[in-house]
């Protein structure tokens, strides 16, 4: 690893205070190399972190963290921040089991005042800290760093509107990596160098002088930047100014002199809310990232010299790819099928659909609420919308699912990716709650795919379902390697399937834990227990005929799902109680995720932590039978 003499002297942000511009610039170079080396070992969100290296150094050099609250929106760009705030020696554990999180996390450091991972929350949180300060709490200034993608979401504008109306002193850094601005020359450099030492005046004077000092071509870029954030050519002020913020910028987020001058001036002179428009380059300083189409947004382990990522050869196609291909094939014959995603076309497989049917694909940006209601409008018009959103992000559109979709009984198809536990992204991205919050809704049909072939059938079933909203969930990662159908079958709504017949124990699996349930059957049969294994397919409506048959013909019924309490197992218990089948002759056990959040690890390790391995399933069945495992039998 490259020697880092300056970085070796930084124990916490206080050590930045005495450094000049040249040393801060050199430190940024060392910090960038350190982040590249660390992420090469662990994988993670590299491009976004490289883009904010200089900004991170400057913010910690100017502001008094942790008293001043530095809040990173989403938090996936916080790796340089973690290195500077006492976690350098743990960066090799990033996103690993027992290691540090890939996002900001309150329990991890006092320098992480607010946890993140979902977008567009930073300004709301910063305003909360600001009001706390003004009401006597022991906190200083609040600084929210938010990207140009995240600030497009409605929640960010709700917060801006509130903050502008409050008029309190706070700072928002708009990290804009969609626009570049050249380094300052001539009058611009002279103006910036004099900012901090000049007599105090209002920040409005700083902003006006900043733009006026730009050379002609850069002044034109600044005007275009203002038009970009305003949304209208010729507007008197930016949208942010109309909301009550003082706008400063755009500034070059990789020029330490610009950053330090503007941040110092803002901290010294601001009396109300300030937005600083900072232009950066995602993946800055690492050629493979800068040249990559996604700027190395998310990477696996890689070779630093070449940028080549370590990718294991999959044994089966990913569920995401299977969904995208299946939907694209259906749309070949049905022009009414349209796709919606909220800024995650690659993550949801909608990029495959978009390539095949570009005019039928809509990316609404980071706006899940809008995306759901937009899909409802599409359905009301007679189209067949497939709204593909990660389970963890679908939570953000729940009111719209209730009010705009379910209440009106509109046939929106929800493709729920990343269902269950997801690995290195940890608790913030777990798809734990969708079964419960969707099955609670009238008119909703809820399915879960046991394998990739079942997913193809469920895509076809959803496309054919015009009588109301329908959802199907599937996990992250590769499938089971089962034979794939050319075209999916339309499943009978509310009907499950029996995989194998037995007489002592019935295991009723909902979703992608069917493979683990099969292993549990093998363990039980090795101990002389006769087992029926069934795939429920539907949580709502339940296959009540199948459920009642399993309940009446077995001494034990075990339900298994990759979701939180209050989901499929709760639906089963409610039905059995209503039918009077919980009369003491049947022992029922519902196996769900535990009532706690589970930190990042490999998915298998996370499910082991959750108590949902094949061994756990078999042991649960044996306990319900009143038996103990034979030594070596359930391991």
N, C-alpha and C positions, 0 to 999 in steps of 0.2 A: 504494500500500500504506500502511496505517496506520503512523504513526511509532511506534517502539518504544524510547523512551529507556532504560527499564530493561534490556530485552533486549539493547540495543546494548552494555551494560556487561558482559555475561556472555560471557566467552571460554571458560570451562570451569566445572565445578561448584564449584571453589574460590571463585568469585566470589559464590556464594550464601550463604556462611557468615556474612557480616556483616549480612545483610538481616533486618529484622523481619517480623512477621506481615503488616502492611499492605503492605509492599513485595513480599513473596512472593506475596500475593494479587493485587496489581497485575501482577506479572510473569506470573502464570498467565493472566491475561486477555490479555496481549500474546502470550504463547506460543500460546494457543488460536487467536488471529487469524492468527498466522504459519503454523501448521499448516494451517488452512483455506485460506489463500492458496497454499501450496505444493502441496497435494493437488489444488486446483482446476486446476493446470497439468499435473499428471502422472497423476491418478487414483491409487487405492490404497485402503488400509483406513482410512477416515476415522473412522467412528463409534467404534471401539475406542480409537483414539488420543485423541480428544476426551474420552473418559470418564476418562482417567487423567492429565490435565494437572496438576491439583493434587497428585495422588499422586506424580507424577514429580518435580515441584519439591521436594516435602517430602522424598522419599527422598534426593535428591542434596544437599539442605541438611543433613540429619542424618547421613547415612553418608559415609564417606571413600572415595568412588570415585575412581580405579579399584582402590585397594588392597582396599577392601570390594567384594565381587563382587555386582553387581546383575544378576539373571538374569530376563529376561522370558519367560514361557512363551508358546509360539508365536512371539512377537516381532512380530506384526502391529500391536501397540499402542505400538510403540517410537518413533514419529515425534517426539513431544516430547523424548524422551530423546536422539535424534540431534541435535536443534537445540541442546540444552544441552551437548552433548559434542563441540563443535568441528566439526560438520558442517552448520551453518546455511547456509553459503555454497554447499553442494552439494545442498540439498533440491530444487532445480529439476531435478536429475538422478535423482530417486527412481524406482526401478524401470525406468529407461531404460538403453539400451545404453551401457556404459562408465560408468554412474553408480552411485549407492549402492543397496544392496539394500533391499527392502521389509521385511526382517526383520533381526534382529541377526546379525552376521557377524564372527567372530574376526579375519579378515584385514583388516577395515575399520577397526577402532578398538580401542584398549586398554580402552575403556569397554564393549566387547561381549565379556565373558569367555567366553561360551558361545553358539554359533550355534543358531538355532532355525528353525522354520516348521511342524514337526509338534508336536502338542499334548502336554502332560502330562509333559514331560521335565525341567522346571525344578527340582523338588524333589530328584530324583535327582542332578542336576548340583550343586545347592547343597550337598547332603550330601557329595559328592566334594570340593568346595572346603573344606568344614568339616573333614573328616578331614585333608586336606592341610595346613591351618593347624595343626591339633593335632599333626601329625607334623613340624612345623618348616619348612614351606614359607612363602615370603614373601607371604602373603595374609591379609587380615583377615576380617571377618564376611561371611557369605553371606546374601543376601536373594533369595528366589524370589517373583516376582509371578505368580500363577496365577488364571485366571478361574473362575467358578462352573461353566462348561461343561467346561473342561479338567480340573478337579479331580474330575469324575465318572468319569474314566477309570481303569481298573485300575492302570496304571503309577503314577499319583499316589498311590494308596493303598499300593501296595507300598513306595514311597519313604517315605511317612509312617510306615508301620509300622517300617521299618528305622531311620529317623531318631529315632523315639520310643524305640526299644530302645537306640540308641546314647546318647541323652541329652545330646548335645553342643549347645552354644549355636549356634543358627541361627534364621533368621526366614523365615516364609512369610506373604505377604500374600495373602489371599483376596479378589480383586477381584470383588465380587458386584454385577452390574448388573441382577439380577432383583428386587432388593428395594430400597426406598428408606427412608430414615430422616430425620425432620425435624431441622432445626437445633437445637442445644442451647439451652435457656433456663434461667434461674434457677440452681438448685442444680447442674445439670450444668455450666454454664459456670464456676461457681466452682470446682467440683472439678477440671475440666480445667486451668484456669489455674494451679492450685496443684500440679499433678502434678510438673512438672520441678524446681521449687524445694523440694519437700518433702524431709524426711529420707529417706535411702535405706531401702528395705524390699524385700521380695520382690515379684515381679511378680504373684503371686497376690493380694496386697493391692490392687494397682492394678486388676486385673480385677474383683475383688469390689466395690471402691469405685466403679468406673466404672458398673457396672450399678445399684448401690444409689442412686447419685446421680441417676439418670434420673427425670424426672417420670413420673407414673402411666401415661399413654398410651404414652410412649416405652419405659418398662420392659416393658410388654406386648409391644411390637414386638421388644425385645431377647430376650424369652423365646421369641417365635415364631422369631426368627433362630436361637437355639440349637436349637430343635426341628428347624428346617430342616437344619442341618448335622449334627445328631445322628441324625435319621431316626426319632425316637421321642418321643412326648409323655411328659413326666414323667421323662425319663432323668436320672440323677444328674449326669452331665457330658456334654459334647459327645463325638461320636465322636473328634474330634481329641484331647480330653483323655484318652479311653480309650486312644488310641494313644501317649500320653506327651507331648503338646504342651500348653503353657499357652495357653489361649484368651482373647483380649482382643477385645471388641467387642459388637455391631457399632458402627462409627464412620462418620460422614459423610465420605465420600471427597472432598467438594468444600469442606469447611470446613477452612481452613488451620490455624486454632487447634487444632482437634481433632487433625488429622494430626500437627502438630509436637509437641503435648504427648504423645500416645500413643507416637509413634516415638522421641522423646527418652527417655521413661521406659523403653520396652522396651530401647533400646540401652544405657541406663545400668544397668538392674537385671537383665536376663535372665541366667540361668546355664545354661539348657537350651533345648530347641527351643520356639519361640513361634509361634502362629498369630494374626495380626491380621485380623479380619473387617472389611473395608472396603467400604462400599456406595457405588456410583457410578451414574451415569446414562450409558448409551452414547449418544454423539452430543451430550453436554452442551455447551450454549452456542451451538449452531448450530441454529436452528429447523427448517430442512428436514430435518436428520438426526434430531432428536428426534421429529419427526412421522412420519417414514418408517417403514414396517413393519419394514424390516431395519436401521433406525437408520444407514443409509449404511455398512453393514459393508464393502462393496467398491464403489467408484464409479469411473466413467470420469471424464474431465475434465468440469468443470462451471462454471457461472456462479455466482460467490459470492453475488451479490445475490439470486438466485432459487432457487439449488440445482439448476437444470435441467442435466441431464447431457448431454454430447455423445455421441450414439449414431448411428453411420453406419447407413444402411438396408441390411440384409443382402441379398445376392444370392440366398441359399438358406437354408433353415431350418438351425438348428444341429443337430449330431449329438445333443446332449443332448435337445433337444426331440423329435427324430424318435424316439429311443428311448422316451421317456416316453409319447408318443402311441401308438406301436406296441404297447407292453406293455399300455396301457390298453384298446386295441381287442381284443387277445387275451383279456384278462380279462373282457370283456363276455360271452364265450361259455364261459369256463372259470373257475369259482369256486375251483378249486384253485390258481390262480396267486396268489402273494403276493409283496410287495416288501419288501426290507430295505435301509435305508441307515444310515450311521453319522454322524448329525447334519448331513447334506448333502442334504436333499430337493430344494432348488432347484438346487444344483450338479449333481445327477445326473439331473434330470428326474423324480424320484420324487414331486415335488409334483404333477405332472400326473396320475400314477397315483393318488396319494392323493385328489385331488379327485374322480376318477371312482369309486374303490373304497376309501373310507376304512377299512372294516373289514378290508381285505386288505393294509394298509400298516403297516409297523413301523419306527419310527425308534429305534434302540437307543442313541443318543447317541454320544459320542466313545469308541467301544468296538469297534474293528474285530475284535479277537480274539473277543469275545463274539458279535458279529454273524455271523461265519463259522460258529461252532459252533451258534449258534441256528438258522441256515439249514440246517445239517446235521440238526439235530433235526426241523425242519419237513419236510425231505425224507424222513427216516426215517418220519415219520408218514403220508406219502402225499401231501403237498402239493407244489407246484411253486415253490420259492423262487427269486426273482431277487435276487441280492445285488449291489447297485449301489454300487461304491466306486471312487474315483479310483485309478489305477494306483499312484501314489506312496504312498497310504494302505493299499492292499491288502498292501503289504510288511509291515505291522504284524501282519497276520493269517496270515502264511505257515505257522507251525507248525500252526495249526488247519486250513489248507487241506490240508497233508500228512496229519496224523494223524486229523482228524475227518471229512474229506471224501474225499480220494483213497484213503486206506487202506481205508475202508469202502465205496468205490465208490458214494457217494451222489449222486443227481442234483441237485446245487446248480448253479444257473446264475449265472455271474459276469459282470456287465455292467461292463466296465472302461473308465471314462471318463478323459479327459485322458491318453490314451496318446500317447507321443512327447513332443516338446518343446512347452512351453506358453506361452512368452512372458515377460511381466513378472514372474511369480513365480519365474522362474529355476530353478536347479539343484535346489532343495529340492522342487519340485513336478513335476519331469520324470518322465514315465512311461516310463522307459528299460529296466526290468529284468523286467517281467512275462512277456515271451515266454520268456526263458531259465528263469526259476524255475518257470513252469507246464509248459513242455514237458518238463522233467526228471521230471515225476511220472507214474508208471503210472496208467492209467485216465482220464487227463485228455485232453479234446478242446479244442483251441485254435484259434480263428478270429480273423480281423481283417477289418474292413469297409473296402473300397476306396472306397466312397462311401455316401451316405445311403440309396440304394435297397438296396444290399447289406446295410446295417445292419438294415433292415426284414426282409429275408430271414433274417438271422442270429438276430433275436429270435424269429421263427417257428420256426427250426430248433432253437434252444435249448429253446423251450417243448415241442416234440415229442420231445426227447431224454430218455428216461427210463432209459437204460442206464448212466449214470455222470455225473460232473461235466463241465461244459462251460463254456468262457469265450469271450467275444468282446470285442475291444478296438476303440476308436474314439477319434478325437482331439478336442481342444477346438476350438470355433469352428464356422463354417458349413460346409455340405457343398459338393458340386461343382456343384449346380444341375441334376442329372440328373432325368429323369421319375421320379415316385414311384409305386410300386404301391399299390393300395388295400389289398391283403392280401399279406403276405409269403409266398414259396414256401419250403417245407421243402427245404433243400439236401441233396444226397447227402453223407454224412459222408466227408471225405477226398478230395473232388474239386474241382479247380480249373477254370479256364476259360481258353481262348485268346482274346485280344482281337484280335490280328492276326497273320498268318503271314509269315515271312521265311525266310532260309536261312543267313545269316552269323552273326548274333548273336542269342542269346535273352536277354531280360530277364524275370526272374521276380520279380514284385513281391508283397510280402505286406503288405496293409493300405493305409492312406490315402496312400501315396506313389505310387499308380498314376497319378495325374494328372501328377506330375513325371516319371514314367517315360514317359508318352505324349509329353511334350515332348522327352525325350531321344531317342525314336524318330524324331521329326521332324528333329532335328539330325543324327542318324546317316544317315538316308535322304537328307538334303541333300548328304551326302558320298559317296553311292553305296553305302552299307552296307545290306544287306537284313536286316530285324530282325523277329523274332517277339516279341510282347509277351504275357505270360500273367499272370493274377491267381491266385496260389496259393490264396487263401481260407483254407486250413488250414495251420498249421505242424505240427499233430499231430492225426490222422495225416496224413503227407505224401501228396500225390497222386503216388505212385511211378511210375505209368504215364506220367503227364505229364512228370515230372522226367526219367525215363530217355529218353523220346522227345526232349526238348529237348537232352539231353546227347549223344545219338547223332547228331543231325541238324544240329548247329551246332558251329562251331569255338570259340565263346566263350559262356559262360553267366555272366550277372551277376545276382546276387540283390540285392534292395533291401528294406530294412525300416526302420521308425522305432523302432529298439530297439538295445540295447547288444550288444556282441560276446557270443557264446555263445547266441544266439537262433535265429532261422529259418535264417540262413546256416549256422550250425553243424550244424543238423539236416540240411540239404542235403548238406554236405560229408561228414558221417558216413555218410549213405546211399550217396552216390556211391562213397566209398572201399570200403564193404562190398560193393558190386556190382562193383568192379573197373573203374569208369568213369573213374577218375583216372589214366589210363595214358599221359598225355603228348599224346594227340590232342585233348584238351579243355582249354581254359584257363578256369578258374573264378575269379571275383572276387566276394567277399561284401562288400556295402556296408552298413555299420551306423553307429550313432553311435560316435564315437571313444572311446578308453579314458581319458576325462577328463570332468569335470563342465563344463557350459557355462553361463556366466553369462547373466543376463537380457538380453533384446533382443526385438525383434519376432520372431515364429516364423520368418518367411522368413530373417531375418538369422541366427538361431540355426542353421537348417539349412545355410545357406551356410558358417557357421563349422564345422559338422560335416562339410562336404564331401559333402553329399547333394542338391545342386541338379541340375537337368536337365543342365547343362553338365558337372558332375562325373560323372554317370552316363555321358554320352556319351564323355567323355574316358577314363574307365575302360575302356569297351568298345573304344575305338580302341587304347589302349595294349595291351590283351590281344591284339588282332589284329596288333600290331606296326606300327601305323600312327600317324602324327602328324596332328593336325587340319590341314585346309586353312585358310589365313588367313581369319578371319571365319566359318568354318564352325561351330565349337563355341564360342559366346560367350554 
